[in-house]
Amino acid sequence: MMRSWWVFVGLSLLAPPATAEIFKCSDGKGNAKYQNFPCPIDSIGSTATAVAPKENDAASPRQSARASQVKAAATQAPAPIASGPRGEPRIGMTMEDVRASTWGEPVRTETSEIMEGIIEIWYYDDSRTVQFDSKGRVFLVEH
């Protein structure tokens, strides 16, 4: 009886196995990269970038990635940006702000439905894109 008690105490004092989350992300060129923090963050203190899809998600990989981007952008809660020309588009700008920016009108637009709602994507020359959340605010700018 005493021996089994000491075995129990000894096993209960063992540390649980170490675990860590590793995120497989995709850069703007489609290359896979691995990091120990969520994909919307390119590096500590950085802005949102392309997001890899979640595994076991019923939505398509592209929709899953956009859903993650929208969710990440919503948690950042950028401060509202005043209207008018402001250089290049930034996270938090409205559609009107982006039209007034140096990028101007898009070459084409596309809407896509994700779990959080409908998003709009504006395409420009040279593979530049701006993605707007369901509230019409920029949540991703790709150069």
N, C-alpha and C positions, 0 to 999 in steps of 0.2 A: 504494500500500500504506500509506504513512504517513498519507495523508488519511483512509482508512477507519478506521485505528486511532484517530485523534483524534475522528472521528464516534462511534465505539463508546464511547470514554472519556467524551465529552460526554453521550451519551444515558444511560450508566450512572450518571452523577452527578445526573441529574434526579431530583427527589423523586417518589415514587409519588403518585398522586392521593389526595387526602384523602378519607377515608370516615368516616361516623358512623352509628350505629344510631339510628333514630327508632322509638319504640314508640307504636302507636295503642292507646289505652286507653279504657275506658268508665267513666264515673262511675256512682254509684248510681242515677241517673235515666235512664241509657241514652244520655247525651250523649257524643260522641266527644271525646277530648282527646289531644294529642300531647305526648310528653316524651322526653328523651334518656336515660332510665333505665328499667329494667323496670317493668311495670305494677303488681306487688304493692307498690311503693313509691310513695306519693302525692307525697311530696317527701322530700328528704334527711332521714333520721332519723325518718321517719314509720312508721306501721304499715301492714299489708297492706290493700289495698282491692280493688275489683273488677278483674278482669283480662280484657283483650281476648283473643280466640282467636288461636292461632298459625296462620299461613297454611300451606297444603299439609298439613294434618293430617287423617287419615282419620276421626277422631272428629267428632261434632257440635260446632258452635261453643260450645255451653253446656258440654259435657263437656271440651273443650279448655281453656276458661277455668278450670274447676274443677281440672283437672289441674295447670295452672300455679300456681294458688293453693296447692294441697296441696304441690307441690314447693317453692315459696317459703317456706311456713310451716315445712317440715321443715328448711330450712337455717337458720332463725332460732333454732331450739332454745330455746324459752322455758323458764325455770326452772319447776319444778313449783309449783303453787299449792295451799296448804292447803285442806282441805275447809271448808265452812261458808259462811254468807252473806257475800258480799264486794261488795255493790253491784251494778253492772252486769257482764255477762259480759265476759271478757277472753281474749285469745289464750293458750292453754295450759291453760285450765280444763277439768276433766272434765265429763261430763254431770251428775254429781251436784252439782258446784259450781254449774253453771248453774241447776239446779232450786232450789238453796238461795239463789240470787241474788235480786235484786229483781224479775227478770223471771218467775221461777217456771216453771210448766208451760207448754209451748207450746200454741197453739191446734190446730196440726196438725204432723205430721212427714212427711218424705219421705226415701227412700234413693235414691241414684244410684250407678251403677257407672262409674268412670273407670279410666284406665290404671293408676293407683297403688293401686286397690282400691275399696272401697265407702265412700262418705261418707254422713253423715246431716245433713239440714237441718231445723232447727226453725223454724217460722213463728209469729210473735206478731202481736197487733193492731198497727195503724199501720205495716205493712210492715217490721217489724223481723224480722231473721233471724239465726240462729246456725248456722254450719256446722262439723261435726266431721269430722276426718280418720279414717282407718281404725283408728286407735288410740284413738278416742273422746275426742280433745282438740280444743278449739276452735281453728280456724285462720282463721276470718273472722267478724266481727260487723258487721252492717249495721243502721244506724238509719233 
